[in-house]
Amino acid sequence: MKVIIPKVTDLQSTNITENLSDWDTGTTYDPGEKKYVLISDFDDLITNGDCFFNNFSTDGGEWAYNSTDTQYDCDGTQSVNSKLYQTIPTAKLIVGDQYLIQFEVAAYTAGNIAGYCAGTAGTNVSALGYYQQLVIASSTDLKIGVIADADFVGSISNISVKKTGTNVQRDIYESQQSQSGNFPPIDDYTNWIRISASNRWKMFDDYVSTQTENTKIIQTKVDSSRCDAVALFGVEGKDIRIILVENSANFYGTSSTSLTLEVGSKSLTASTTKQWEVGDLVEIESTVDNNDWMVGEVTAYDSGTGALIVNIDTFQGAGTFVSWCVRYVYQNEPYALYLSESTSWTTYFFTEVRFSASFSKTFPLSLNSSCRIVITGSDDQTVRCGHALVGGSRYLGKTLYGISAGIISYRIQETNKYGDTYLAPGKSAKELNFDFRVSNESKDQVYQIMTQLDGIPCAWDANNDGEISMIAAYGVYDDFTEIMNSLNDTLVSLEIQGLT
């Protein structure tokens, strides 16, 4: 059996659209109105951003720490732009990456202030309130925080800076009363209530029951660097295709040749000196829309001129484009989700086709790769995915016979004194109980892995060589016990509580 430890989702492309607008501090909202709030699952790069401690650096004496109100006050004596910032290690900031900056203007008199990240400032603001700004890091000064202009007089608190992907994560909040300026995540049911992740992000939240939905196809691409496995739960569709591509310079190129998305041989002029060889698979992806792509086998490549011929056998999208990215493909595999077994001839011929709801696969490990996940259905089918994760797999041991797999139901069932029963359907979660065996040489390693995973949702797959959906679950472990029962082996008992 193995466990897949998830990596924070860096969503690089998706065909799922976002329909609401983002929350804004200066807008008045009516009761029942829904808005997106930007969030990020990456670690906060700011230490004590609520300013509870005096741990920010300043460009000058115009900034002073106010311990009474736990904020930084700017008196306006600066003659040029002035930053309130922290400096972070080089390894934690990458030029060209996008960062989410949140801050509060707790007091305001004059001038402008904006979020700041590594040489780039956000949009100037000049009023009280909470602000969310997306900034692309453009230099390596390693300073993150806020930047005030020469006229700013006011106070700043609650600063947060987090990395975020190109496709920013969003949660849906519903306004509870007529209001403006109240930042949704901290209002705790008074002004806003969190409804769910957005449709795009439901398949990446911590729940299986919140499903991303789309007609016919769900298509996403996520960063899979330093990962070797993918797992999906709560899937409704006919098949899944996993495409793993390499992003390093030697295997990544571009092309400006006009090409139409279709099967067949394609001739193009691509980048020179790349390590593509005859027989390799490559993906040709449109830079206009990352959801338009082709995959095929290289039949010829001249590294000196860039002349490339690819026999396309798989594509998605339609149209003709002139700007492409070309990447080496490690894996391009389709997997059917049909459940072939039937309990009787009647169910085989007359009941609806059923599909596997859980899926996991390993793939080659790379330091710089992307994983494209394509879930398809019939033309009129609503395709769904409850949870998808890409991460690193850890083999723990060989699962033994005697696996117990069940369902925990959270339905509401109440019976009054007259015997009338009220039933309301609720969510459900998987529950797994099983034993597996490890060698005594590996027992300490398994113990350390389980210690680190306490309380962390992961994909747990009790299969040894098979692909039985019912013994794979997304959740946390409730009980873990190791018993050294022989000179050679250790028996491990594991109980998994699936998440709804």
C-alpha positions as CSV (number, residue, x, y, z in Angstrom):
1,M,0.0,0.0,0.0
2,K,1.1,3.6,-0.5
3,V,0.2,7.1,0.7
4,I,0.3,10.1,-1.6
5,I,1.3,13.2,0.2
6,P,-0.2,16.2,-1.6
7,K,1.7,19.2,-2.9
8,V,0.1,22.7,-2.6
9,T,-1.9,23.1,-5.8
10,D,-0.3,25.5,-8.3
11,L,-2.9,25.5,-11.0
12,Q,-1.4,26.4,-14.4
13,S,-4.4,26.1,-16.7
14,T,-8.1,25.0,-16.6
15,N,-11.1,25.1,-18.8
16,I,-13.4,25.8,-15.8
17,T,-14.6,29.5,-16.0
18,E,-15.1,31.8,-13.0
19,N,-18.5,33.7,-13.1
20,L,-18.5,35.9,-10.1
21,S,-16.5,39.1,-9.5
22,D,-13.9,39.6,-6.7
23,W,-14.7,41.2,-3.4
24,D,-13.7,44.9,-3.2
25,T,-13.4,47.0,0.0
26,G,-15.1,50.0,-1.5
27,T,-18.3,48.3,-2.8
28,T,-21.6,48.1,-1.0
29,Y,-23.1,44.6,-1.0
30,D,-26.7,43.6,-0.5
31,P,-27.9,40.6,1.7
32,G,-27.5,37.4,-0.3
33,E,-25.0,38.8,-2.8
34,K,-22.1,36.4,-3.5
35,K,-18.5,37.4,-4.2
36,Y,-15.1,35.7,-4.7
37,V,-12.4,36.2,-2.1
38,L,-8.8,35.5,-3.1
39,I,-7.0,33.0,-1.0
40,S,-3.8,31.0,-1.2
41,D,-2.8,27.6,0.4
42,F,0.9,28.5,0.2
43,D,2.8,29.5,3.4
44,D,2.6,33.1,4.5
45,L,6.0,34.8,3.8
46,I,5.4,37.5,6.3
47,T,6.1,36.8,10.0
48,N,3.5,38.2,12.5
49,G,1.8,40.2,9.8
50,D,-0.9,41.4,12.3
51,C,2.0,43.6,13.6
52,F,1.6,42.2,17.1
53,F,5.4,42.4,17.2
54,N,7.8,45.1,16.1
55,N,9.5,43.0,13.4
56,F,9.2,45.0,10.2
57,S,12.0,47.0,8.6
58,T,11.4,50.5,7.3
59,D,13.0,52.8,4.7
60,G,13.1,55.7,7.1
61,G,12.1,57.4,10.4
62,E,8.6,58.2,9.0
63,W,7.4,54.8,10.1
64,A,6.9,54.1,13.8
65,Y,5.6,51.0,15.6
66,N,2.4,51.6,17.5
67,S,2.3,48.8,20.2
68,T,-1.0,50.1,21.6
69,D,-2.9,49.5,18.3
70,T,-0.5,46.8,17.0
71,Q,0.1,48.7,13.7
72,Y,2.7,50.8,12.0
73,D,2.1,54.6,11.7
74,C,3.5,56.7,8.9
75,D,3.7,60.5,9.7
76,G,4.3,61.7,6.1
77,T,7.8,63.1,6.6
78,Q,9.2,60.9,3.8
79,S,10.4,62.8,0.7
80,V,10.2,59.8,-1.6
81,N,8.5,56.4,-1.8
82,S,8.9,54.5,1.5
83,K,8.6,50.8,2.2
84,L,7.4,48.9,5.3
85,Y,8.8,45.4,4.6
86,Q,10.4,42.2,5.6
87,T,13.2,40.5,3.7
88,I,12.9,36.8,2.8
89,P,15.4,34.2,1.7
90,T,16.2,34.0,-2.0
91,A,14.9,30.4,-2.2
92,K,11.4,31.5,-1.2
93,L,10.9,34.2,-3.9
94,I,11.0,33.6,-7.6
95,V,11.1,36.4,-10.2
96,G,8.1,36.0,-12.5
97,D,5.9,34.3,-9.9
98,Q,2.7,35.8,-8.8
99,Y,2.0,36.8,-5.1
100,L,-1.1,37.7,-3.2
101,I,-0.6,40.7,-0.9
102,Q,-3.2,41.5,1.7
103,F,-3.0,44.5,4.1
104,E,-5.2,46.8,6.1
105,V,-5.2,50.6,6.1
106,A,-6.2,51.0,9.7
107,A,-6.0,54.8,9.7
108,Y,-5.8,57.3,6.8
109,T,-5.1,61.0,6.3
110,A,-3.5,61.6,2.9
111,G,-1.5,60.1,0.0
112,N,-1.3,56.6,-1.5
113,I,-0.1,53.1,-0.5
114,A,0.1,49.8,-2.3
115,G,1.3,46.2,-1.8
116,Y,4.9,45.5,-2.7
117,C,6.8,42.4,-3.7
118,A,10.4,42.2,-5.0
119,G,10.5,45.3,-7.1
120,T,6.8,45.5,-8.1
121,A,4.1,47.6,-6.5
122,G,0.4,46.9,-6.6
123,T,-2.4,49.4,-7.2
124,N,-2.3,52.6,-5.1
125,V,-5.2,52.9,-2.6
126,S,-6.2,55.9,-0.6
127,A,-8.9,54.9,1.9
128,L,-9.5,52.9,5.0
129,G,-10.1,49.2,4.5
130,Y,-8.7,45.7,3.7
131,Y,-7.1,45.2,0.3
132,Q,-6.1,42.2,-1.8
133,Q,-3.6,42.8,-4.6
134,L,-1.9,40.4,-7.1
135,V,1.7,41.3,-7.9
136,I,4.3,39.7,-10.1
137,A,7.8,39.7,-8.5
138,S,10.1,41.5,-11.0
139,S,13.5,41.8,-9.2
140,T,15.5,40.2,-6.5
141,D,15.5,42.9,-3.7
142,L,13.7,40.3,-1.6
143,K,11.5,42.9,0.1
144,I,7.8,42.2,0.6
145,G,5.2,44.3,2.3
146,V,3.8,47.7,1.4
147,I,5.1,50.9,-0.3
148,A,3.9,54.4,0.5
149,D,4.3,57.5,-1.7
150,A,5.8,60.7,-0.5
151,D,2.4,62.0,0.7
152,F,1.1,59.1,2.6
153,V,0.0,59.6,6.2
154,G,-1.7,56.7,7.8
155,S,-1.4,53.3,9.6
156,I,-0.9,49.8,8.3
157,S,-1.6,46.4,9.9
158,N,-2.5,42.8,9.0
159,I,0.0,42.3,6.2
160,S,0.2,39.0,4.4
161,V,2.2,37.9,1.4
162,K,1.7,34.5,-0.2
163,K,2.7,32.9,-3.4
164,T,-0.2,32.0,-5.7
165,G,-0.5,30.3,-9.0
166,T,-1.4,31.9,-12.3
167,N,-5.0,30.9,-11.7
168,V,-5.7,32.4,-8.3
169,Q,-7.6,30.4,-5.8
170,R,-11.0,31.8,-4.8
171,D,-13.7,31.1,-2.2
172,I,-17.3,32.1,-2.5
173,Y,-18.7,34.3,0.3
174,E,-22.3,35.4,0.8
175,S,-23.2,38.8,2.3
176,Q,-25.5,38.6,5.3
177,Q,-26.5,42.3,5.4
178,S,-26.2,45.6,3.6
179,Q,-22.5,46.5,4.1
180,S,-19.2,47.7,2.7
181,G,-15.6,47.5,3.7
182,N,-15.9,44.4,5.8
183,F,-13.3,41.8,4.8
184,P,-15.1,38.4,4.5
185,P,-12.8,35.9,6.1
186,I,-12.5,37.7,9.4
187,D,-16.2,38.7,9.9
188,D,-17.3,35.3,11.2
189,Y,-21.0,35.1,10.2
190,T,-21.8,38.7,11.0
191,N,-21.3,40.2,7.6
192,W,-20.2,37.2,5.4
193,I,-20.6,33.4,5.3
194,R,-18.3,31.2,3.4
195,I,-20.3,29.1,1.0
196,S,-17.7,27.0,-0.8
197,A,-14.7,27.1,-3.0
198,S,-15.4,28.4,-6.5
199,N,-16.4,25.8,-9.1
200,R,-12.9,25.8,-10.5
201,W,-11.3,25.1,-7.1
202,K,-13.8,22.7,-5.6
203,M,-11.8,19.8,-6.9
204,F,-8.7,21.1,-5.0
205,D,-10.3,21.9,-1.6
206,D,-10.2,19.6,1.3
207,Y,-13.6,17.9,0.6
208,V,-14.7,15.1,-1.8
209,S,-18.4,16.1,-1.7
210,T,-17.7,19.6,-3.2
211,Q,-17.3,18.7,-6.9
212,T,-16.1,20.8,-9.8
213,E,-18.6,20.4,-12.6
214,N,-18.5,21.0,-16.3
215,T,-20.3,19.7,-19.4
216,K,-18.4,16.9,-21.2
217,I,-14.9,17.7,-20.1
218,I,-12.8,18.9,-17.1
219,Q,-9.3,19.8,-18.1
220,T,-6.7,21.1,-15.7
221,K,-2.9,21.3,-15.6
222,V,-0.9,21.6,-12.3
223,D,2.7,21.9,-11.3
224,S,4.0,18.4,-10.6
225,S,7.6,19.2,-9.9
226,R,9.2,16.8,-7.4
227,C,6.0,14.7,-7.5
228,D,5.4,11.1,-8.8
229,A,1.7,10.4,-8.3
230,V,-1.8,11.7,-9.0
231,A,-5.0,10.7,-7.3
232,L,-8.7,11.7,-7.9
233,F,-11.8,11.1,-5.8
234,G,-15.5,11.6,-6.4
235,V,-15.0,11.3,-10.1
236,E,-18.0,11.1,-12.5
237,G,-17.0,10.6,-16.1
238,K,-16.1,8.0,-18.7
239,D,-12.3,8.2,-18.8
240,I,-9.2,10.1,-17.6
241,R,-6.1,11.1,-19.5
242,I,-2.9,11.9,-17.7
243,I,-0.2,13.8,-19.6
244,L,3.1,14.5,-17.9
245,V,5.4,17.1,-19.5
246,E,8.9,18.3,-18.8
247,N,9.5,22.1,-18.4
248,S,13.3,22.3,-18.1
249,A,15.2,24.3,-20.7
250,N,16.7,21.4,-22.5
251,F,13.3,19.8,-23.2
252,Y,11.1,23.0,-23.6
253,G,10.9,25.1,-26.8
254,T,8.6,27.4,-28.8
255,S,7.3,27.7,-32.3
256,S,5.6,30.3,-34.5
257,T,4.5,27.9,-37.2
258,S,0.8,28.1,-38.1
259,L,-0.8,24.8,-37.1
260,T,-4.3,23.4,-36.9
261,L,-5.4,21.2,-34.0
262,E,-6.0,17.8,-35.5
263,V,-4.4,14.3,-35.9
264,G,-1.8,13.7,-38.5
265,S,1.8,14.7,-39.3
266,K,2.7,18.2,-38.4
267,S,5.8,20.0,-39.7
268,L,7.0,23.1,-37.8
269,T,10.1,25.2,-37.0
270,A,10.8,25.0,-33.3
271,S,13.6,26.0,-31.0
272,T,17.1,24.7,-31.7
273,T,19.5,22.7,-29.6
274,K,16.7,20.8,-27.7
275,Q,17.1,17.2,-26.6
276,W,14.1,15.9,-28.5
277,E,14.8,12.6,-30.3
278,V,13.0,10.5,-32.9
279,G,10.5,8.3,-31.0
280,D,10.0,10.8,-28.2
281,L,6.5,12.1,-27.4
282,V,6.1,15.9,-27.3
283,E,3.1,18.2,-26.5
284,I,2.5,21.2,-28.7
285,E,0.4,23.6,-26.6
286,S,-1.1,26.9,-27.7
287,T,0.1,30.0,-25.8
288,V,-3.3,31.7,-26.6
289,D,-5.2,29.0,-24.6
290,N,-3.4,26.4,-22.6
291,N,-6.4,24.1,-23.0
292,D,-5.7,23.7,-26.8
293,W,-2.9,21.2,-27.3
294,M,-1.7,18.2,-29.4
295,V,0.5,15.2,-28.4
296,G,2.4,13.0,-30.8
297,E,5.6,11.2,-31.6
298,V,8.7,12.9,-33.0
299,T,9.5,11.5,-36.4
300,A,12.3,14.0,-37.3
301,Y,14.1,16.8,-35.6
302,D,17.1,18.9,-36.7
303,S,18.6,20.5,-33.5
304,G,20.6,22.9,-35.7
305,T,17.7,24.4,-37.7
306,G,14.8,23.5,-35.4
307,A,12.9,21.7,-38.1
308,L,10.5,19.3,-36.3
309,I,8.0,16.8,-37.6
310,V,5.5,15.3,-35.1
311,N,2.9,12.6,-35.8
312,I,-0.1,13.8,-33.8
313,D,-2.4,11.1,-32.3
314,T,-4.1,13.0,-29.5
315,F,-5.4,16.6,-29.4
316,Q,-7.9,18.8,-27.5
317,G,-9.6,22.0,-28.8
318,A,-10.1,23.4,-32.2
319,G,-8.7,26.1,-34.4
320,T,-5.4,27.3,-36.0
321,F,-2.7,29.1,-34.0
322,V,0.7,30.5,-34.6
323,S,2.2,30.6,-31.1
324,W,3.1,27.3,-29.4
325,C,5.1,25.8,-26.6
326,V,6.7,22.5,-27.3
327,R,7.5,20.1,-24.4
328,Y,8.9,16.6,-23.9
329,V,6.2,14.2,-22.8
330,Y,7.0,11.5,-20.2
331,Q,3.5,10.0,-20.2
332,N,0.3,10.3,-22.3
333,E,-2.0,7.6,-21.0
334,P,-5.9,7.2,-21.1
335,Y,-7.6,5.3,-18.4
336,A,-11.3,4.0,-18.6
337,L,-13.4,4.6,-15.6
338,Y,-16.0,1.9,-16.5
339,L,-16.7,-0.7,-13.8
340,S,-16.9,-3.9,-15.8
341,E,-18.3,-6.2,-13.2
342,S,-22.1,-6.8,-12.9
343,T,-24.0,-8.5,-10.1
344,S,-26.4,-10.2,-12.5
345,W,-27.5,-10.4,-16.2
346,T,-30.3,-8.0,-15.4
347,T,-27.9,-5.3,-14.2
348,Y,-25.6,-5.9,-17.1
349,F,-28.2,-5.3,-19.8
350,F,-30.7,-3.0,-18.2
351,T,-29.1,-0.7,-15.6
352,E,-27.0,2.4,-16.2
353,V,-23.3,2.0,-16.6
354,R,-21.3,2.7,-13.5
355,F,-17.9,4.3,-13.2
356,S,-15.0,4.1,-10.8
357,A,-15.1,7.0,-8.3
358,S,-11.5,6.8,-7.2
359,F,-8.3,6.8,-9.3
360,S,-4.6,6.9,-8.6
361,K,-1.5,6.5,-10.7
362,T,2.2,7.0,-10.4
363,F,4.4,8.7,-13.0
364,P,8.1,9.5,-13.6
365,L,9.7,11.9,-11.1
366,S,11.0,15.2,-12.4
367,L,12.3,18.4,-10.8
368,N,10.3,20.6,-13.2
369,S,7.2,19.1,-14.6
370,S,3.5,19.7,-15.2
371,C,0.7,17.2,-15.0
372,R,-2.4,17.6,-17.3
373,I,-5.5,15.9,-16.0
374,V,-8.4,15.5,-18.6
375,I,-11.7,13.9,-17.4
376,T,-14.2,13.4,-20.2
377,G,-17.7,12.1,-20.5
378,S,-20.4,11.9,-23.2
379,D,-21.6,15.0,-25.1
380,D,-24.5,15.7,-22.8
381,Q,-22.9,14.4,-19.5
382,T,-22.0,16.6,-16.6
383,V,-18.5,15.6,-15.6
384,R,-17.5,16.0,-12.0
385,C,-14.5,15.7,-9.8
386,G,-14.6,15.9,-6.0
387,H,-10.9,16.0,-5.2
388,A,-7.7,15.9,-7.2
389,L,-4.2,15.9,-5.9
390,V,-0.7,15.6,-7.2
391,G,2.1,14.7,-4.8
392,G,4.8,12.4,-3.7
393,S,4.0,8.7,-3.1
394,R,5.5,6.7,-0.2
395,Y,5.4,2.9,-0.2
396,L,4.6,1.8,3.3
397,G,4.2,-2.0,3.0
398,K,2.3,-5.0,1.7
399,T,-1.4,-4.9,2.6
400,L,-2.7,-8.1,4.2
401,Y,-6.0,-9.8,3.6
402,G,-8.8,-8.8,5.9
403,I,-9.4,-5.2,4.7
404,S,-12.5,-3.5,6.1
405,A,-13.9,-0.8,3.9
406,G,-17.1,1.0,4.8
407,I,-19.1,4.2,4.5
408,I,-19.9,6.7,7.3
409,S,-23.2,8.3,6.7
410,Y,-24.0,11.8,8.0
411,R,-27.7,11.7,7.2
412,I,-30.3,13.2,9.6
413,Q,-32.7,10.6,11.0
414,E,-35.2,11.6,13.7
415,T,-38.3,9.7,14.9
416,N,-41.0,11.3,17.0
417,K,-43.1,9.6,19.7
418,Y,-45.7,8.6,17.2
419,G,-43.1,6.7,15.1
420,D,-43.0,9.1,12.3
421,T,-39.4,9.2,10.9
422,Y,-37.8,12.2,9.3
423,L,-35.0,11.4,6.9
424,A,-32.7,13.9,5.2
425,P,-29.8,12.8,3.1
426,G,-26.4,14.0,4.2
427,K,-22.8,13.7,3.2
428,S,-20.9,10.4,3.5
429,A,-17.2,9.5,3.9
430,K,-15.2,6.4,3.4
431,E,-13.7,4.4,6.3
432,L,-10.8,2.0,5.9
433,N,-9.3,-0.4,8.4
434,F,-6.5,-2.7,7.3
435,D,-3.1,-4.2,8.3
436,F,0.1,-4.2,6.3
437,R,3.5,-5.7,6.9
438,V,6.9,-4.0,6.7
439,S,10.3,-5.3,7.3
440,N,11.9,-4.5,10.6
441,E,14.6,-2.5,8.8
442,S,11.8,-0.1,7.6
443,K,9.7,0.1,10.7
444,D,11.3,3.3,12.0
445,Q,11.0,5.0,8.6
446,V,7.3,4.1,8.4
447,Y,6.8,5.4,12.0
448,Q,8.5,8.8,11.1
449,I,6.3,9.1,8.0
450,M,3.2,8.6,9.9
451,T,4.3,11.0,12.6
452,Q,4.7,13.7,10.0
453,L,1.3,13.0,8.4
454,D,-0.7,13.3,11.6
455,G,-3.7,15.5,10.8
456,I,-2.7,16.0,7.1
457,P,-5.2,14.9,4.5
458,C,-3.6,12.5,2.1
459,A,-4.6,9.9,-0.5
460,W,-4.4,6.4,1.0
461,D,-4.3,3.4,-1.4
462,A,-4.5,0.0,0.2
463,N,-4.1,-1.8,-3.2
464,N,-0.9,-3.8,-3.7
465,D,-1.1,-4.6,-7.4
466,G,-4.8,-4.1,-8.1
467,E,-7.0,-1.1,-8.7
468,I,-9.9,-1.6,-6.4
469,S,-11.6,1.8,-6.0
470,M,-13.3,1.0,-2.6
471,I,-10.0,0.5,-0.8
472,A,-8.6,3.9,-1.8
473,A,-9.6,7.0,0.2
474,Y,-8.8,10.7,0.7
475,G,-8.6,11.5,4.4
476,V,-6.6,11.4,7.6
477,Y,-5.6,8.5,9.8
478,D,-7.3,8.0,13.1
479,D,-5.3,5.1,14.5
480,F,-1.8,3.8,13.7
481,T,-0.2,0.9,15.6
482,E,3.0,-1.0,14.9
483,I,3.5,-4.5,16.4
484,M,6.9,-6.2,16.1
485,N,5.6,-9.8,15.9
486,S,8.7,-11.5,14.5
487,L,12.4,-11.2,14.0
488,N,11.9,-10.1,10.4
489,D,8.6,-8.3,10.1
490,T,6.5,-5.6,11.8
491,L,2.7,-5.7,11.6
492,V,1.1,-2.3,11.2
493,S,-2.6,-1.6,11.8
494,L,-4.1,1.5,10.2
495,E,-7.5,3.2,10.4
496,I,-8.3,5.9,7.8
497,Q,-11.2,8.4,8.2
498,G,-12.2,9.7,4.8
499,L,-13.2,13.3,4.4
500,T,-16.7,14.1,3.1
